[in-house]
């Protein structure tokens, strides 16, 4: 089971940073949204108690314009970062914004995200 694999990584290998990419596949394996929400709540609570930083990736339907997800787990997170695409000057670009933060104040601005062979750049 996936949750047990994560517990083993934390307890046996002292893992302190976990990325779950993506929740979409995990959702497909669960019989219903309520089971995913319950299991994720229990898993994230455990990881938090163990001092593990956890990043969850949830894909959205639609690339440009209005987007939607199959499930809302935002209430389980301390911080929610939205990454999406936008069109500018005939090119498809990436945008990044923090839409929720329980632990700190944050700007509600949108920043361009550039990924290249030189690394990651977050612009204004």
N, C-alpha and C positions, 0 to 999 in steps of 0.2 A: 504494500500500500504506500502511496505517495507520502502521506503524512508521517508514517513511521520512518520512511527513508530520511525525511527532513529531521525528525527527532534524533535519529542515529547520527546524522551529520553534526548536529549541535552537541550531543552528549559524548560521542566517541571521538570526534575530530575537532572539537572546539570551534566550529564554524560560527562566525558572528555577523555574516552578511549573506543574505539569500535573495536571489531574484527568481520569481516565478513568472515565466514567459512561455506561454500565455495562459490566462485564465479561461480563454475561449475554449481550448481543448479540454480543460478540466471541467468546464460547464457541460460540454457535450457528453462526458462520461457519467455525469450525475443524473439521477432520475428526475430531478426537479430543482428549480431555483431555490426553494426553501432549504433543501439539503445542502446545497453549495454554500449558502449564506451561513447556516449553522456550523458546518465543518470549517469554513474559513474563519469564522469568529473564534472558534475553539483553537484552531491552529495559530492564528495571529496573536491571540491572548497568550498562548504558551510561548511563542517566539519572543514576544515582548517581555514576558517575565524572565526569560533567559538572557535578555539584553541583546537580542539579535535584531539588526536592522533588516527590514524586509521590503523589497520592491516588488509590486504586483503590476503586471502588464495586462491590460484588457483592450483588445482590438475593438474598433468602432466600425459601424457600417457607414459607408460613404467616405469619399476622399475630400471633397470640397463642399462647402456650404454646411447645411445642417447635418449633424452626425448623431448617431444613437448607439447605445450598447444594449446587449441582451439582458444585463443584470446590473443593478446599482449596488455597489459595495462601498460607496464613498463614505458612509457613516462609520466604517471600520477603520478608516485611515486617519492618520494625524495630518498628513499633507497629501494633496492631490495636485499633480502636475499634468496639464493637458498638452499633448503634442499632436499637431495636425498639419495639414497641407493648406497652402493658399496659392493663388495665381497672381503674379505680378510681372508686368512687361512681357507677357507671353511665355513665362517660365513657371514651372511648378517649384514652390519653395516650402520649407518647413517652418512652423511657428511653435513657440513654447511659452506657456504662461502658468503661473501658480494660481489655481482657482480656489484652493482651500489650504489653510494652515492653522491648526489648533494651537501650536506652541509659539508662534511668532507672527508679528504683523508682516504683511507683504504687499508689494505693489501689484495692482491689477492691470499691469501693462502686458502687451504681447511683444515678444522678442523673436527675431529671426534666429533659427538654429541652423548652423552650417556644419556639415560633416564632410571632411575631405581627408586626403592622405596626410595633411599637416595636422590633423586632429579635429577637435570640437571647438566651435566658436559660437558664442551666444552674443548677438548684437542687439542694438536698440530697435 
